[in-house]
Amino acid sequence: MSGEGKKFDRSVWTELMDAEQVDRSITRIAHEILENNKGGKKLAIVGIRTRGETLGQRIVSKIKEIDGVEIPFGVVDITLYRDDLGQGADQPVVQGTSIPFHVDDHKIVLVDDVLFTGRTIRAALDAIIDFGRPQAVQLAVLCDRGHRELPIRADYVGKNIPTEREQFVRVHLEDHDEEEGVFIHKSGK
């Protein structure tokens, strides 16, 4: 739960990461991905719409900057893979998945902004498997806030954020929001 539906009133949110800290985390994650995979060979990045897509593109750029290698990039839309799809009254808005490479040939690093229950990641894994059987799937997240409902953990984490289950965490990226940073709701609700 990232708090997307709540109006962003700066007075009730506390900043946990500023733009510089977000950028440093992305740089560190890119270095760790390259180190753990012994370079970029057979590596691909897949971002989960919407902010995971943006973070994934930034990781691809950092890897090119660091290692000079072009990493294939794709985007996955989990809308139709959600396990709560039939529970809401709203019609889902499908933005589409684009994976322009053969999944079978790659180790995929799945990228999202906030890891919470693990249900978004489970849905993304289901979507990727529909495209083939990757050599491996790794997970990179900007923030891990705990409270897993499924046995999922991130391989690369920008920042671990201890939270109460009821709290909201929001990631703002300049591509989508007026500012850049990670915020937590002060009251927890």
C-alpha positions as CSV (number, residue, x, y, z in Angstrom):
1,M,0.0,0.0,0.0
2,S,1.8,3.1,-1.2
3,G,-0.9,5.7,-0.3
4,E,-1.6,6.6,-3.9
5,G,-5.2,7.4,-3.3
6,K,-4.5,9.9,-0.5
7,K,-4.0,13.6,-1.4
8,F,-0.4,14.6,-0.8
9,D,-0.5,17.2,2.0
10,R,3.2,17.8,2.9
11,S,2.3,18.8,6.5
12,V,1.2,15.2,7.3
13,W,4.1,13.5,5.6
14,T,7.7,13.0,6.8
15,E,10.5,12.8,4.2
16,L,12.6,9.6,4.5
17,M,14.7,10.0,1.4
18,D,15.5,13.1,-0.6
19,A,16.3,13.3,-4.3
20,E,20.1,12.8,-3.7
21,Q,19.5,9.8,-1.5
22,V,17.2,8.3,-4.1
23,D,19.9,8.8,-6.8
24,R,22.6,7.3,-4.5
25,S,20.4,4.2,-3.8
26,I,19.8,3.7,-7.6
27,T,23.6,4.0,-8.2
28,R,24.3,1.4,-5.4
29,I,21.7,-1.0,-6.7
30,A,23.1,-0.7,-10.3
31,H,26.6,-1.6,-8.9
32,E,25.3,-4.5,-6.9
33,I,23.4,-5.9,-9.9
34,L,26.5,-5.8,-12.0
35,E,28.7,-7.3,-9.2
36,N,26.2,-10.1,-8.4
37,N,25.7,-11.0,-12.0
38,K,29.4,-10.7,-13.0
39,G,28.5,-7.9,-15.5
40,G,25.6,-7.3,-17.8
41,K,25.7,-10.4,-20.0
42,K,22.3,-12.1,-20.4
43,L,20.8,-9.5,-18.0
44,A,17.6,-7.6,-18.5
45,I,15.6,-5.1,-16.4
46,V,11.8,-5.2,-16.2
47,G,10.0,-2.3,-14.3
48,I,6.6,-2.7,-12.8
49,R,4.3,0.1,-13.9
50,T,4.4,3.0,-13.0
51,R,7.2,4.0,-10.7
52,G,9.0,0.7,-11.0
53,E,9.2,1.4,-14.7
54,T,10.9,4.8,-14.1
55,L,13.3,3.3,-11.5
56,G,14.1,0.5,-13.9
57,Q,14.9,3.0,-16.7
58,R,17.2,4.8,-14.3
59,I,19.0,1.6,-13.3
60,V,19.5,0.8,-17.0
61,S,21.1,4.2,-17.5
62,K,23.3,3.8,-14.4
63,I,24.5,0.4,-15.6
64,K,25.4,1.9,-19.0
65,E,27.2,4.8,-17.3
66,I,29.1,2.4,-15.0
67,D,29.9,-0.5,-17.4
68,G,29.2,0.9,-20.8
69,V,26.7,-2.0,-21.6
70,E,23.2,-1.7,-22.9
71,I,20.8,-3.8,-20.9
72,P,17.5,-4.8,-22.5
73,F,14.5,-3.1,-20.7
74,G,10.9,-4.1,-20.5
75,V,7.8,-3.0,-18.6
76,V,5.1,-5.2,-17.0
77,D,1.6,-4.1,-16.1
78,I,0.2,-6.3,-13.3
79,T,-3.4,-5.0,-13.5
80,L,-4.9,-8.2,-14.8
81,Y,-2.7,-10.4,-12.6
82,R,-3.8,-8.9,-9.3
83,D,-5.4,-11.3,-6.8
84,D,-7.8,-8.6,-5.6
85,L,-9.1,-7.8,-9.1
86,G,-12.7,-8.8,-8.5
87,Q,-13.0,-7.2,-5.1
88,G,-13.1,-3.5,-6.1
89,A,-15.9,-1.6,-7.8
90,D,-13.6,0.3,-10.2
91,Q,-12.8,-1.1,-13.6
92,P,-9.0,-1.7,-13.9
93,V,-7.1,0.5,-16.3
94,V,-4.7,-1.7,-18.3
95,Q,-1.6,0.2,-19.6
96,G,0.1,-2.7,-21.2
97,T,3.1,-4.9,-20.9
98,S,6.1,-4.5,-23.2
99,I,9.0,-7.0,-23.0
100,P,10.8,-6.7,-26.3
101,F,13.3,-9.5,-25.7
102,H,13.2,-13.2,-25.3
103,V,12.7,-13.8,-21.6
104,D,14.1,-17.4,-21.8
105,D,17.6,-16.0,-22.7
106,H,17.9,-13.6,-19.7
107,K,18.4,-13.2,-16.0
108,I,15.7,-10.6,-15.2
109,V,15.9,-8.0,-12.5
110,L,12.3,-7.0,-11.6
111,V,12.1,-3.4,-10.3
112,D,9.5,-1.8,-8.1
113,D,9.3,1.3,-5.9
114,V,8.0,-0.2,-2.5
115,L,8.0,-3.8,-1.4
116,F,5.2,-4.3,1.1
117,T,3.0,-7.5,1.2
118,G,4.7,-9.1,-1.8
119,R,1.4,-9.4,-3.8
120,T,2.5,-7.0,-6.5
121,I,5.7,-8.9,-7.0
122,R,3.8,-12.2,-7.2
123,A,1.5,-10.7,-9.9
124,A,4.6,-9.4,-11.8
125,L,6.2,-12.9,-11.7
126,D,3.0,-14.4,-13.1
127,A,3.0,-11.8,-15.9
128,I,6.7,-12.5,-16.8
129,I,6.2,-16.2,-16.8
130,D,3.6,-15.8,-19.5
131,F,6.4,-14.6,-21.7
132,G,8.7,-17.6,-21.1
133,R,11.0,-19.1,-18.5
134,P,13.8,-16.7,-17.5
135,Q,17.2,-18.1,-16.4
136,A,16.5,-16.4,-13.0
137,V,14.4,-13.5,-11.6
138,Q,15.9,-11.1,-9.1
139,L,14.1,-8.3,-7.3
140,A,15.3,-4.7,-6.8
141,V,13.2,-2.2,-4.8
142,L,13.8,1.4,-3.7
143,C,12.1,0.8,-0.3
144,D,11.4,-2.4,1.6
145,R,8.8,-1.6,4.3
146,G,8.2,-5.1,5.6
147,H,4.9,-6.8,6.4
148,R,5.1,-9.6,3.9
149,E,2.1,-11.8,3.2
150,L,4.0,-14.0,0.7
151,P,7.5,-15.5,0.9
152,I,9.1,-12.8,-1.2
153,R,12.3,-10.9,-0.5
154,A,14.3,-8.3,-2.4
155,D,17.8,-9.0,-3.7
156,Y,18.6,-5.3,-3.9
157,V,17.1,-2.7,-1.6
158,G,17.7,1.1,-1.6
159,K,16.4,1.5,1.9
160,N,14.8,-0.6,4.5
161,I,12.0,1.4,6.2
162,P,10.5,0.0,9.4
163,T,6.8,0.8,9.3
164,E,3.5,0.0,11.0
165,R,1.2,-2.0,8.8
166,E,-1.4,0.9,8.7
167,Q,1.2,3.5,7.6
168,F,1.4,4.8,4.1
169,V,4.7,5.1,2.2
170,R,4.9,7.2,-1.0
171,V,7.7,7.4,-3.5
172,H,7.7,10.6,-5.6
173,L,9.7,10.7,-8.8
174,E,10.1,13.9,-10.8
175,D,8.8,12.0,-13.9
176,H,5.4,11.7,-12.2
177,D,5.3,14.1,-9.3
178,E,6.3,17.6,-8.4
179,E,9.2,16.5,-6.3
180,E,11.5,13.6,-5.7
181,G,11.8,11.6,-2.5
182,V,10.3,9.0,-0.2
183,F,7.7,9.9,2.4
184,I,5.8,8.3,5.2
185,H,2.5,9.5,6.6
186,K,3.0,10.9,10.1
187,S,-0.2,9.6,11.7
188,G,0.1,6.2,10.1
189,K,-3.4,6.5,8.6
